Amino acid sequence: MKNYDRVWATVDLDAVKYNMVQMKNNIREDSKIMAVVKTDGYGHGAVPIAHEIEDMPFLHGFAVATVEEALILKGSGIRKPVLVLGYTFPYCYEKMAREEIRPTVFREDMLEEMGKAGQACGRPVKIHIKVDTGMSRIGIRPDESGLAFVKKCAETPGVEIEGIFTHFAKADEKDKTSAKKQLETFLAFTGQIHDQLGIRIPVRHCSNSAGIVELKEANLDAVRAGITLYGLWPSDEVKRDIISLQPVLSLKSRIVYIKKLEAGMEVSYGGTFVAKETMQVATIPVGYGDGYPRSLSNKGYVLIHGKKAPILGRVCMDQFMVDVSLIPEAVQGDEVTLIGRDGEESITMEELGELSGRFNYELACCLNKRVPRIYTRDGKVVYSKDSFRDFR
């Protein structure tokens, strides 16, 4: 296993499973979890995380945003259902049918082609119907036109309705009025489907991460665990004393250079920081080219020897500088914590989001392929993902 020095993210697989158990303990006994691993598992790595949790008995399956993401999971050997949450194009349907990937449907023109693909493969395409209860993004309306659409789905050869779902727009807010109204609308509509059409849909799901934590009444046949799977919180308004979460990802680097600055010397592009006195400044070989936010310029910090080192000047594409004047023991080669814990101090993704004017979802997803991922179990490295390993 190669030692990484410039930058590396460590993904704690034990923390992933811990978070899964915590969420399961907070939902209905017969509710299952659908793990959302879109955008490469929110930047954490969809394939290794999916394989780590696939055999958990309360896992229904996985959800992604695109067919390509689903095919990567299936190609890696994932057996449980994979749902594509977004629109899928007709040229994908035959491949989806062969791989038993579940599409989301909300347009009539999708059904005929899906039916043909299912019949050609000799097995029905298992679909999930999206209902728009207030997000105004995609989905059928929960009215007579929506009932007609569901009926058409049930009557289309080569198609089988496996699930129906909606998505909360404001479940991560303290005031749950909107989310509860959406839930009421969804339950009323699925009740009409059963009572008026005589159709029972096996998998109803609407809870996202915030719903899993705070809206037990919304935890139906399945729930969709996204950001909480990775130990991150949906928002500052979601209560943190209901379940316990462990952050899954930490981000580290090393000091590559330490120099002395005299009063009046400038740091980085634009000279936005000027030393007022003699200082010790360390260079960290990470930048916005790795997904580390440029907006942390002059206001973020890192941890070195368990102490905070403020960022000086602008974050560059590949490097940034920090003040180590109050960390006299710092030397070149020392480990630097950008996200995670060092001694008694820690930097969370939420904290970085607040400092940078972004939010934790975005930060996690923006850590790009220049950052190797190292996966650990029981504190030992079990796998690594390095996009540039062929060049080492």
C-alpha positions as a Markdown table, in Angstrom:
| # | Residue | x | y | z |
|---|---|---|---|---|
| 1 | Met | 0.0 | 0.0 | 0.0 |
| 2 | Lys | 1.5 | 3.3 | -1.1 |
| 3 | Asn | 2.0 | 6.0 | 1.5 |
| 4 | Tyr | 0.3 | 9.3 | 0.5 |
| 5 | Asp | 1.9 | 12.6 | 1.4 |
| 6 | Arg | 0.5 | 15.5 | -0.7 |
| 7 | Val | -3.1 | 15.0 | 0.2 |
| 8 | Trp | -5.4 | 12.0 | 1.1 |
| 9 | Ala | -8.9 | 11.4 | 2.4 |
| 10 | Thr | -9.5 | 8.6 | 4.8 |
| 11 | Val | -12.9 | 6.9 | 4.7 |
| 12 | Asp | -13.9 | 5.0 | 7.8 |
| 13 | Leu | -16.1 | 2.1 | 6.8 |
| 14 | Asp | -16.9 | 1.3 | 10.4 |
| 15 | Ala | -18.4 | 4.7 | 10.7 |
| 16 | Val | -20.6 | 4.1 | 7.7 |
| 17 | Lys | -22.0 | 0.9 | 9.3 |
| 18 | Tyr | -22.4 | 2.7 | 12.6 |
| 19 | Asn | -24.5 | 5.4 | 11.0 |
| 20 | Met | -26.6 | 2.8 | 9.2 |
| 21 | Val | -27.4 | 1.2 | 12.5 |
| 22 | Gln | -28.2 | 4.5 | 14.2 |
| 23 | Met | -30.6 | 5.4 | 11.5 |
| 24 | Lys | -32.3 | 2.0 | 11.5 |
| 25 | Asn | -32.8 | 2.2 | 15.3 |
| 26 | Asn | -34.8 | 5.4 | 14.7 |
| 27 | Ile | -37.2 | 4.2 | 12.0 |
| 28 | Arg | -40.0 | 1.6 | 11.9 |
| 29 | Glu | -39.0 | -2.0 | 12.5 |
| 30 | Asp | -40.3 | -3.0 | 9.0 |
| 31 | Ser | -38.9 | 0.1 | 7.2 |
| 32 | Lys | -35.7 | -0.5 | 5.2 |
| 33 | Ile | -33.0 | 1.9 | 4.2 |
| 34 | Met | -32.2 | 2.9 | 0.7 |
| 35 | Ala | -28.6 | 4.2 | 0.7 |
| 36 | Val | -28.1 | 7.2 | -1.5 |
| 37 | Val | -24.7 | 6.9 | -3.2 |
| 38 | Lys | -25.0 | 9.4 | -6.0 |
| 39 | Thr | -22.1 | 11.7 | -7.0 |
| 40 | Asp | -19.7 | 8.8 | -6.1 |
| 41 | Gly | -21.2 | 8.4 | -2.7 |
| 42 | Tyr | -21.2 | 12.2 | -2.0 |
| 43 | Gly | -17.5 | 12.2 | -2.8 |
| 44 | His | -16.7 | 9.3 | -0.4 |
| 45 | Gly | -16.7 | 6.5 | -3.0 |
| 46 | Ala | -19.9 | 4.8 | -4.0 |
| 47 | Val | -18.5 | 1.3 | -4.8 |
| 48 | Pro | -16.6 | 0.5 | -1.6 |
| 49 | Ile | -19.3 | 2.0 | 0.6 |
| 50 | Ala | -22.0 | 0.0 | -1.3 |
| 51 | His | -20.1 | -3.2 | -0.9 |
| 52 | Glu | -19.5 | -2.5 | 2.8 |
| 53 | Ile | -23.2 | -2.3 | 3.6 |
| 54 | Glu | -24.9 | -4.5 | 1.0 |
| 55 | Asp | -25.3 | -7.4 | 3.3 |
| 56 | Met | -26.9 | -5.5 | 6.2 |
| 57 | Pro | -30.3 | -7.1 | 6.5 |
| 58 | Phe | -32.3 | -3.8 | 6.7 |
| 59 | Leu | -30.8 | -2.4 | 3.5 |
| 60 | His | -33.3 | -2.3 | 0.7 |
| 61 | Gly | -30.8 | -1.2 | -1.9 |
| 62 | Phe | -29.2 | 1.9 | -3.4 |
| 63 | Ala | -30.2 | 5.1 | -5.1 |
| 64 | Val | -28.2 | 7.1 | -7.6 |
| 65 | Ala | -28.8 | 10.1 | -9.9 |
| 66 | Thr | -27.8 | 8.7 | -13.3 |
| 67 | Val | -27.8 | 5.5 | -15.3 |
| 68 | Glu | -24.0 | 5.6 | -15.5 |
| 69 | Glu | -23.7 | 5.6 | -11.7 |
| 70 | Ala | -26.1 | 2.7 | -11.5 |
| 71 | Leu | -24.0 | 0.7 | -14.1 |
| 72 | Ile | -20.8 | 1.3 | -12.1 |
| 73 | Leu | -22.5 | -0.2 | -9.1 |
| 74 | Lys | -23.9 | -3.2 | -11.0 |
| 75 | Gly | -20.6 | -3.7 | -12.8 |
| 76 | Ser | -18.8 | -3.9 | -9.5 |
| 77 | Gly | -21.0 | -6.8 | -8.4 |
| 78 | Ile | -23.7 | -5.1 | -6.4 |
| 79 | Arg | -26.8 | -7.4 | -6.3 |
| 80 | Lys | -29.4 | -5.4 | -4.4 |
| 81 | Pro | -31.8 | -3.0 | -6.3 |
| 82 | Val | -30.4 | 0.2 | -7.7 |
| 83 | Leu | -32.8 | 3.1 | -8.3 |
| 84 | Val | -32.0 | 6.0 | -10.6 |
| 85 | Leu | -33.7 | 9.0 | -9.0 |
| 86 | Gly | -33.6 | 11.3 | -12.0 |
| 87 | Tyr | -34.8 | 11.2 | -15.6 |
| 88 | Thr | -33.4 | 8.4 | -17.8 |
| 89 | Phe | -33.2 | 8.7 | -21.6 |
| 90 | Pro | -34.8 | 6.1 | -24.0 |
| 91 | Tyr | -31.5 | 4.8 | -25.3 |
| 92 | Cys | -30.7 | 3.6 | -21.7 |
| 93 | Tyr | -33.9 | 1.5 | -21.2 |
| 94 | Glu | -32.7 | -1.8 | -22.7 |
| 95 | Lys | -29.5 | -1.7 | -20.8 |
| 96 | Met | -31.4 | -0.9 | -17.6 |
| 97 | Ala | -33.7 | -3.8 | -18.2 |
| 98 | Arg | -30.8 | -6.2 | -18.7 |
| 99 | Glu | -29.1 | -5.0 | -15.5 |
| 100 | Glu | -32.4 | -4.8 | -13.6 |
| 101 | Ile | -31.8 | -1.1 | -12.8 |
| 102 | Arg | -34.9 | 0.7 | -11.5 |
| 103 | Pro | -35.9 | 3.8 | -13.4 |
| 104 | Thr | -37.9 | 6.7 | -12.0 |
| 105 | Val | -41.0 | 7.5 | -14.2 |
| 106 | Phe | -43.1 | 10.5 | -14.4 |
| 107 | Arg | -43.8 | 11.0 | -18.2 |
| 108 | Glu | -46.1 | 8.9 | -20.3 |
| 109 | Asp | -43.7 | 8.8 | -23.2 |
| 110 | Met | -41.2 | 6.9 | -21.1 |
| 111 | Leu | -43.6 | 4.0 | -20.5 |
| 112 | Glu | -43.9 | 2.6 | -24.1 |
| 113 | Glu | -40.1 | 2.4 | -24.6 |
| 114 | Met | -39.6 | 0.9 | -21.2 |
| 115 | Gly | -42.2 | -1.7 | -21.9 |
| 116 | Lys | -40.6 | -2.7 | -25.1 |
| 117 | Ala | -37.2 | -3.0 | -23.4 |
| 118 | Gly | -38.7 | -5.2 | -20.7 |
| 119 | Gln | -40.4 | -7.4 | -23.2 |
| 120 | Ala | -37.2 | -7.7 | -25.2 |
| 121 | Cys | -35.3 | -8.9 | -22.2 |
| 122 | Gly | -37.9 | -11.3 | -21.0 |
| 123 | Arg | -38.4 | -9.6 | -17.7 |
| 124 | Pro | -40.4 | -6.5 | -16.7 |
| 125 | Val | -38.7 | -3.2 | -15.9 |
| 126 | Lys | -39.4 | -2.5 | -12.3 |
| 127 | Ile | -40.2 | 1.2 | -12.0 |
| 128 | His | -40.6 | 3.7 | -9.3 |
| 129 | Ile | -43.2 | 6.5 | -9.8 |
| 130 | Lys | -42.2 | 10.0 | -8.7 |
| 131 | Val | -44.9 | 12.2 | -7.2 |
| 132 | Asp | -44.5 | 15.9 | -7.0 |
| 133 | Thr | -46.0 | 17.0 | -3.7 |
| 134 | Gly | -44.3 | 20.4 | -3.4 |
| 135 | Met | -40.8 | 20.3 | -4.8 |
| 136 | Ser | -41.8 | 21.4 | -8.3 |
| 137 | Arg | -38.9 | 19.5 | -9.8 |
| 138 | Ile | -40.0 | 16.3 | -11.4 |
| 139 | Gly | -43.0 | 14.0 | -10.7 |
| 140 | Ile | -46.7 | 13.5 | -11.5 |
| 141 | Arg | -49.3 | 15.6 | -9.8 |
| 142 | Pro | -51.2 | 13.9 | -7.0 |
| 143 | Asp | -54.6 | 14.4 | -8.7 |
| 144 | Glu | -56.8 | 12.7 | -11.3 |
| 145 | Ser | -54.1 | 13.0 | -14.0 |
| 146 | Gly | -51.7 | 11.3 | -11.6 |
| 147 | Leu | -54.1 | 8.5 | -11.0 |
| 148 | Ala | -54.5 | 8.0 | -14.8 |
| 149 | Phe | -50.7 | 7.9 | -15.1 |
| 150 | Val | -50.4 | 5.2 | -12.4 |
| 151 | Lys | -53.2 | 3.2 | -14.2 |
| 152 | Lys | -51.3 | 3.4 | -17.5 |
| 153 | Cys | -48.1 | 2.2 | -15.7 |
| 154 | Ala | -50.0 | -0.8 | -14.4 |
| 155 | Glu | -51.4 | -1.6 | -17.8 |
| 156 | Thr | -48.2 | -1.2 | -19.8 |
| 157 | Pro | -46.8 | -4.6 | -20.8 |
| 158 | Gly | -43.1 | -5.1 | -19.8 |
| 159 | Val | -43.4 | -2.7 | -16.9 |
| 160 | Glu | -43.9 | -3.5 | -13.2 |
| 161 | Ile | -44.6 | -0.9 | -10.5 |
| 162 | Glu | -42.2 | -1.6 | -7.6 |
| 163 | Gly | -42.2 | 1.7 | -5.9 |
| 164 | Ile | -43.7 | 5.2 | -5.5 |
| 165 | Phe | -42.0 | 8.2 | -3.9 |
| 166 | Thr | -41.9 | 11.9 | -3.3 |
| 167 | His | -39.2 | 14.2 | -1.9 |
| 168 | Phe | -39.4 | 16.7 | 0.9 |
| 169 | Ala | -38.4 | 20.3 | 0.1 |
| 170 | Lys | -38.2 | 21.6 | 3.7 |
| 171 | Ala | -37.7 | 18.6 | 6.0 |
| 172 | Asp | -34.3 | 20.0 | 7.1 |
| 173 | Glu | -36.0 | 23.1 | 8.6 |
| 174 | Lys | -37.1 | 23.4 | 12.2 |
| 175 | Asp | -40.7 | 24.1 | 11.2 |
| 176 | Lys | -42.0 | 20.8 | 9.8 |
| 177 | Thr | -45.3 | 22.2 | 8.6 |
| 178 | Ser | -44.4 | 22.0 | 4.9 |
| 179 | Ala | -42.9 | 18.5 | 5.2 |
| 180 | Lys | -46.0 | 17.2 | 7.1 |
| 181 | Lys | -48.3 | 18.7 | 4.4 |
| 182 | Gln | -46.3 | 16.9 | 1.7 |
| 183 | Leu | -46.5 | 13.7 | 3.6 |
| 184 | Glu | -50.2 | 14.1 | 4.0 |
| 185 | Thr | -50.7 | 14.7 | 0.3 |
| 186 | Phe | -48.5 | 11.7 | -0.6 |
| 187 | Leu | -50.3 | 9.3 | 1.8 |
| 188 | Ala | -53.7 | 10.5 | 0.5 |
| 189 | Phe | -52.6 | 9.9 | -3.1 |
| 190 | Thr | -51.2 | 6.4 | -2.5 |
| 191 | Gly | -54.4 | 5.7 | -0.6 |
| 192 | Gln | -56.4 | 6.7 | -3.7 |
| 193 | Ile | -54.2 | 4.4 | -5.8 |
| 194 | His | -55.1 | 1.5 | -3.6 |
| 195 | Asp | -58.8 | 2.3 | -3.0 |
| 196 | Gln | -59.8 | 3.6 | -6.5 |
| 197 | Leu | -57.5 | 1.6 | -8.8 |
| 198 | Gly | -57.0 | -1.5 | -6.7 |
| 199 | Ile | -53.3 | -1.2 | -7.0 |
| 200 | Arg | -51.0 | -2.0 | -4.1 |
| 201 | Ile | -47.4 | -0.6 | -4.6 |
| 202 | Pro | -44.9 | -2.6 | -2.5 |
| 203 | Val | -42.3 | 0.2 | -1.8 |
| 204 | Arg | -43.5 | 3.6 | -0.7 |
| 205 | His | -40.7 | 6.0 | 0.3 |
| 206 | Cys | -40.4 | 9.7 | 1.0 |
| 207 | Ser | -38.1 | 10.3 | 4.0 |
| 208 | Asn | -34.7 | 11.8 | 3.2 |
| 209 | Ser | -32.0 | 12.2 | 5.9 |
| 210 | Ala | -33.8 | 14.9 | 7.8 |
| 211 | Gly | -37.0 | 12.8 | 7.7 |
| 212 | Ile | -35.2 | 9.8 | 9.1 |
| 213 | Val | -34.0 | 11.8 | 12.1 |
| 214 | Glu | -37.1 | 13.9 | 12.9 |
| 215 | Leu | -40.2 | 12.6 | 11.0 |
| 216 | Lys | -40.9 | 9.1 | 12.2 |
| 217 | Glu | -44.4 | 9.2 | 10.7 |
| 218 | Ala | -42.8 | 9.6 | 7.2 |
| 219 | Asn | -40.7 | 6.4 | 7.5 |
| 220 | Leu | -42.8 | 4.1 | 5.3 |
| 221 | Asp | -41.7 | 0.9 | 3.5 |
| 222 | Ala | -38.3 | 2.5 | 2.9 |
| 223 | Val | -36.3 | 5.6 | 3.6 |
| 224 | Arg | -33.6 | 7.3 | 1.6 |
| 225 | Ala | -30.4 | 7.9 | 3.6 |
| 226 | Gly | -28.2 | 10.4 | 2.0 |
| 227 | Ile | -26.0 | 12.9 | 3.9 |
| 228 | Thr | -26.5 | 11.1 | 7.2 |
| 229 | Leu | -25.0 | 7.9 | 5.8 |
| 230 | Tyr | -21.7 | 9.8 | 5.7 |
| 231 | Gly | -22.0 | 11.2 | 9.3 |
| 232 | Leu | -23.0 | 14.7 | 8.2 |
| 233 | Trp | -26.1 | 16.6 | 9.2 |
| 234 | Pro | -28.8 | 17.9 | 6.7 |
| 235 | Ser | -28.8 | 21.3 | 8.3 |
| 236 | Asp | -28.1 | 23.2 | 11.5 |
| 237 | Glu | -31.9 | 23.1 | 12.2 |
| 238 | Val | -32.0 | 19.3 | 12.5 |
| 239 | Lys | -31.8 | 18.1 | 16.1 |
| 240 | Arg | -28.6 | 16.4 | 16.9 |
| 241 | Asp | -29.7 | 14.6 | 20.1 |
| 242 | Ile | -32.0 | 12.1 | 18.5 |
| 243 | Ile | -29.4 | 9.9 | 16.8 |
| 244 | Ser | -25.6 | 9.8 | 17.0 |
| 245 | Leu | -23.6 | 10.1 | 13.8 |
| 246 | Gln | -19.9 | 9.6 | 13.1 |
| 247 | Pro | -18.2 | 11.6 | 10.3 |
| 248 | Val | -16.9 | 9.1 | 7.8 |
| 249 | Leu | -14.3 | 11.2 | 5.9 |
| 250 | Ser | -11.1 | 13.0 | 7.1 |
| 251 | Leu | -8.8 | 15.0 | 4.9 |
| 252 | Lys | -5.0 | 15.3 | 5.6 |
| 253 | Ser | -1.9 | 16.7 | 4.0 |
| 254 | Arg | 1.7 | 17.5 | 5.1 |
| 255 | Ile | 3.8 | 20.7 | 5.5 |
| 256 | Val | 6.1 | 20.9 | 2.5 |
| 257 | Tyr | 7.9 | 24.2 | 3.4 |
| 258 | Ile | 8.3 | 26.6 | 6.4 |
| 259 | Lys | 9.8 | 30.1 | 6.0 |
| 260 | Lys | 10.2 | 33.2 | 8.0 |
| 261 | Leu | 8.3 | 36.3 | 7.0 |
| 262 | Glu | 9.3 | 39.8 | 8.1 |
| 263 | Ala | 6.9 | 42.6 | 8.8 |
| 264 | Gly | 5.5 | 44.1 | 5.6 |
| 265 | Met | 5.9 | 40.9 | 3.5 |
| 266 | Glu | 2.8 | 39.8 | 1.5 |
| 267 | Val | 1.4 | 36.3 | 1.1 |
| 268 | Ser | -0.2 | 34.7 | -2.0 |
| 269 | Tyr | -2.0 | 36.2 | -5.0 |
| 270 | Gly | -3.0 | 39.8 | -4.7 |
| 271 | Gly | -1.1 | 40.3 | -1.4 |
| 272 | Thr | -4.3 | 40.2 | 0.6 |
| 273 | Phe | -2.4 | 39.3 | 3.7 |
| 274 | Val | 0.5 | 41.5 | 4.9 |
| 275 | Ala | 2.6 | 40.4 | 7.9 |
| 276 | Lys | 2.5 | 42.9 | 10.7 |
| 277 | Glu | 5.4 | 41.3 | 12.5 |
| 278 | Thr | 7.9 | 38.5 | 12.1 |
| 279 | Met | 6.1 | 35.2 | 11.4 |
| 280 | Gln | 6.6 | 31.5 | 10.6 |
| 281 | Val | 4.6 | 30.5 | 7.6 |
| 282 | Ala | 4.0 | 26.9 | 6.4 |
| 283 | Thr | 3.0 | 25.9 | 2.8 |
| 284 | Ile | 0.4 | 23.1 | 2.4 |
| 285 | Pro | 0.3 | 21.4 | -1.0 |
| 286 | Val | -3.5 | 21.5 | -1.5 |
| 287 | Gly | -5.8 | 23.9 | -3.2 |
| 288 | Tyr | -9.0 | 24.5 | -5.0 |
| 289 | Gly | -7.8 | 22.2 | -7.7 |
| 290 | Asp | -8.4 | 19.4 | -5.2 |
| 291 | Gly | -11.8 | 20.8 | -4.2 |
| 292 | Tyr | -10.6 | 22.7 | -1.2 |
| 293 | Pro | -12.6 | 25.9 | -1.2 |
| 294 | Arg | -10.8 | 29.1 | -2.4 |
| 295 | Ser | -13.4 | 31.0 | -0.2 |
| 296 | Leu | -11.4 | 29.9 | 2.9 |
| 297 | Ser | -8.8 | 32.5 | 1.9 |
| 298 | Asn | -7.8 | 34.5 | 5.0 |
| 299 | Lys | -10.5 | 32.9 | 7.2 |
| 300 | Gly | -10.1 | 29.1 | 7.3 |
| 301 | Tyr | -7.7 | 27.1 | 9.4 |
| 302 | Val | -6.1 | 23.7 | 9.6 |
| 303 | Leu | -4.8 | 21.7 | 12.6 |
| 304 | Ile | -1.1 | 20.9 | 13.2 |
| 305 | His | -0.1 | 19.1 | 16.4 |
| 306 | Gly | -3.6 | 19.6 | 17.7 |
| 307 | Lys | -3.5 | 23.4 | 17.3 |
| 308 | Lys | -5.2 | 25.8 | 14.9 |
| 309 | Ala | -3.1 | 27.3 | 12.1 |
| 310 | Pro | -5.0 | 30.1 | 10.3 |
| 311 | Ile | -4.9 | 30.4 | 6.5 |
| 312 | Leu | -3.0 | 33.4 | 5.3 |
| 313 | Gly | -3.8 | 35.0 | 1.9 |
| 314 | Arg | -5.6 | 33.4 | -1.0 |
| 315 | Val | -6.0 | 29.7 | -1.4 |
| 316 | Cys | -4.2 | 28.9 | -4.7 |
| 317 | Met | -5.1 | 26.1 | -7.1 |
| 318 | Asp | -2.6 | 23.7 | -5.7 |
| 319 | Gln | -1.2 | 25.3 | -2.5 |
| 320 | Phe | -2.0 | 27.6 | 0.4 |
| 321 | Met | -0.2 | 29.0 | 3.4 |
| 322 | Val | -0.9 | 28.9 | 7.1 |
| 323 | Asp | 0.5 | 30.7 | 10.2 |
| 324 | Val | 2.5 | 28.4 | 12.4 |
| 325 | Ser | 4.1 | 31.1 | 14.6 |
| 326 | Leu | 2.3 | 29.7 | 17.7 |
| 327 | Ile | 3.3 | 26.1 | 16.8 |
| 328 | Pro | 7.0 | 26.2 | 17.2 |
| 329 | Glu | 7.2 | 22.4 | 17.1 |
| 330 | Ala | 6.0 | 22.4 | 13.5 |
| 331 | Val | 8.5 | 21.1 | 10.9 |
| 332 | Gln | 8.5 | 20.2 | 7.3 |
| 333 | Gly | 6.8 | 16.8 | 6.8 |
| 334 | Asp | 4.4 | 17.2 | 9.7 |
| 335 | Glu | 0.8 | 15.9 | 9.2 |
| 336 | Val | -1.9 | 18.6 | 8.6 |
| 337 | Thr | -5.6 | 18.0 | 9.3 |
| 338 | Leu | -7.9 | 19.9 | 6.9 |
| 339 | Ile | -11.0 | 17.9 | 7.9 |
| 340 | Gly | -11.2 | 15.7 | 10.9 |
| 341 | Arg | -9.8 | 15.5 | 14.4 |
| 342 | Asp | -6.3 | 16.1 | 15.8 |
| 343 | Gly | -6.0 | 15.8 | 19.5 |
| 344 | Glu | -8.7 | 17.8 | 21.3 |
| 345 | Glu | -9.4 | 19.9 | 18.2 |
| 346 | Ser | -11.5 | 19.1 | 15.2 |
| 347 | Ile | -12.6 | 20.6 | 11.9 |
| 348 | Thr | -16.0 | 19.4 | 10.7 |
| 349 | Met | -17.4 | 19.6 | 7.2 |
| 350 | Glu | -20.2 | 21.7 | 8.6 |
| 351 | Glu | -17.7 | 24.1 | 10.1 |
| 352 | Leu | -15.8 | 24.4 | 6.8 |
| 353 | Gly | -19.1 | 25.0 | 5.0 |
| 354 | Glu | -20.0 | 27.9 | 7.3 |
| 355 | Leu | -16.5 | 29.4 | 7.0 |
| 356 | Ser | -16.5 | 29.1 | 3.2 |
| 357 | Gly | -20.0 | 30.1 | 2.5 |
| 358 | Arg | -20.9 | 26.7 | 1.1 |
| 359 | Phe | -22.5 | 23.7 | 2.7 |
| 360 | Asn | -21.4 | 20.2 | 3.7 |
| 361 | Tyr | -23.1 | 18.4 | 0.8 |
| 362 | Glu | -21.2 | 20.6 | -1.7 |
| 363 | Leu | -17.8 | 20.3 | 0.1 |
| 364 | Ala | -18.0 | 16.5 | 0.2 |
| 365 | Cys | -19.0 | 16.2 | -3.5 |
| 366 | Cys | -16.3 | 18.7 | -4.7 |
| 367 | Leu | -13.3 | 16.7 | -3.4 |
| 368 | Asn | -12.1 | 15.5 | -6.7 |
| 369 | Lys | -10.1 | 12.7 | -8.2 |
| 370 | Arg | -6.8 | 14.3 | -7.4 |
| 371 | Val | -7.5 | 13.4 | -3.8 |
| 372 | Pro | -6.8 | 9.6 | -3.2 |
| 373 | Arg | -9.3 | 7.9 | -0.9 |
| 374 | Ile | -8.0 | 5.4 | 1.6 |
| 375 | Tyr | -10.6 | 3.0 | 3.2 |
| 376 | Thr | -10.2 | 1.6 | 6.7 |
| 377 | Arg | -11.9 | -1.0 | 8.7 |
| 378 | Asp | -10.9 | -1.6 | 12.4 |
| 379 | Gly | -8.3 | 1.1 | 11.9 |
| 380 | Lys | -6.5 | -0.9 | 9.1 |
| 381 | Val | -6.3 | 0.1 | 5.5 |
| 382 | Val | -8.4 | -2.3 | 3.4 |
| 383 | Tyr | -8.6 | -0.5 | 0.0 |
| 384 | Ser | -7.4 | 2.6 | -1.7 |
| 385 | Lys | -8.7 | 4.5 | -4.7 |
| 386 | Asp | -6.1 | 6.6 | -6.6 |
| 387 | Ser | -6.9 | 8.0 | -10.0 |
| 388 | Phe | -3.2 | 8.4 | -10.8 |
| 389 | Arg | -1.8 | 5.2 | -9.4 |
| 390 | Asp | -0.8 | 4.0 | -12.9 |
| 391 | Phe | 1.7 | 6.9 | -13.0 |
| 392 | Arg | 3.5 | 6.0 | -9.8 |
